[in-house]
Amino acid sequence: MRARGILVVNVVEVVDVDIGFSIVSDVRAMPDEVSAMQNHEPTCPCCGAEGARMELGAEGARMDQGAARFGRRELVVGSASAAALLASASWLGAGSSRGAKSFAAMNPFAAGSAGVLAAPRIVTRAQWGANEKWRNDVPVFDATVEKLVVHHTVTPNGPRDVAAVIRNMYWYHTSRGYIDLAYNFVIDENGSIYEGRWAQNYASGGVHSTEDVQRRQVRSAHALYFNERTIGIALLGTFNSVSPPPQMLRSLVDLMAWKCSRWRINPVGSSAYTNTQLQRVVMPNIVGHRDVTQTLCPGDATRALLPSLRVRVQDRLAQSQRAYWVLARDGSVRSYGGAVAVPAQAMPAGGVIAGAVPSGRPGIWLLGPSGRVMNVAGAHSHGDLRRYQLHKPVVAIASSPSGHGYFIAGADGGVFCFGDAHFHGSLGGRHLRAAICSLAVLPDGRGYRLLSRDGAVFNFGIARAKPALGPFPHANPAVAMLGTTSGHGYWVVQRDGTLHGVGDARPRAWVHKPKGPVIALHRGGGGRGLIAMCRDGSFVNTVTAGALHSARASSIPYVAVVGSL
């Protein structure tokens, strides 16, 4: 049967090739039905060169794809022929002709786990008319996300029918062997956010998060060699010389803030990332496509805005409702802000001495001095030390970067690892001048530091030694340590609130003197400041962190605060 269709001109991307900067385009008919494709997908839809390397399946095996199946035209930017072709392009797809405005009445979605921002309103695949029969193969998922990558689609600005544009992109990508639409999300000029790559069939009213039922992020195919553990967000249009409109940028900030809170990503930070070529690079956590691939995407105008967008995302996180728990010695957990209420726990003898939240995941781990770990508010168990004979009580617990494990430190310097937490050494059997009181894990989990009460710091794994602190007097010992987001420094606080910065930990000052003995140190204000908690439940903060209300008065001493401060 003869395929019926309409003429589509898909401008894939401006790329740097031997003949100069050119637009790579495909001109062909879009059939009403698409036959099954091979089980591989290109990894860079914007750059779209016909002989581009491709990734095969979850294992990342690669193969070359020839250009024979697709007609290719290269048009020099700014030429009359390019302008004529763009002017003649049709962005009307088959099916419903509803535009973006018809999606305005959408149900607001509730927030996910405690400490995670509420999801913005999202136009679902069903609402923009995705034909699920076009999808190829089975999607791949990532258990964690490290980077957000911003794109532009290089489609004409101001389309009459946004849904049709997205359907055409969807068809174009799947017809070229992609599993699905290449992006996780698409944002139009009106600020509407569209669900991109399929992850699961969501229940009615559920958040279309592009995550599966196990809360893993579906992997899209938006940036060559940089698809794993990243989220691709595409701005619908072309933004080389024209800036994205304010409402589009507001939605981009909202979307990125949501995902940063979900995956515990510092929007203004940088960290090491290992791509599928096993190249390890240090780059910002929010980047443009151009920062990882040879391309002009996301356009000069968009890329120039990235520094300010990162700050806006950080501000959005700082302004969001805080969600944290204050832990008392008897095991009671008091919830504040948007944190879920935690019922009373049956605690073992000795009560609770520390706590932690799984990175990017719901719940709390409560640690007893005997090494018992209590899992509350949805946290998953990875084991504990109840069956072991300990020489000294344990004093600290910290999550692994993925949230699938934890580290436990003992007062004698012993370190115990559970789940995917990796062991890098300990002080077991070594004579110490003072007991260990705190543990700080590096952001990538490849090392950690132990702090003793006299101010000595012990480094393990790739943690680098820094100038020594102390010795602190017995009456005013060190009580807590907090690492910087780079892993190249840390803060140490003493009982009276005296704060020390080491390495790239910038000097900070409290807005007022602590009201009592300090017991904990936490990052606050969206990561820009510090907050210390006192034994009586009061808080003291640096200027950039913002103030917290004191915990309710209690005759039982408080031991820790966890969550989003």
Secondary structure, DSSP 8 states (H G I E B T S, - for coil): ----EEEEEEEEEEEEETTEEEEEEEEEEEESS-----S-EES-TTT--TT-EEEETTTTEEEE--STTS--EEEETT-HHHHHHHHH-----SS----GGGG-------B-STTS-B---EE-HHHHT--GGG--S---EES---EEEEEE----SS-S-HHHHHHHHHHHHHHTT-SS-S-SEEE-TT--EEE-S------TT----SB-TT--EE----STT--TTEEEEEESS--SSS---HHHHHHHHHHHHHHHHHHT--TT-EEEEE-TT--EEEEESEEEGGGTSSS-TT-HHHHHHHHHHHHHHHHHHHHS--EEEEEETTS-EEEEET----------TT---EEE--TTSS-EEEE-TTS-EEEETT------STTS--SS-EEEEEE-TTSSEEEEEETTS-EEEEET-------TT---SS-EEEEEE-TTSSEEEEEETTS-EEEEET-----------TTS-EEEEEE-TTSSEEEEEETT--EEEEET-----BSS--SS-EEEEEEETTTTEEEEEETTS-EEEBTTT---------SS-EEEEEEE-
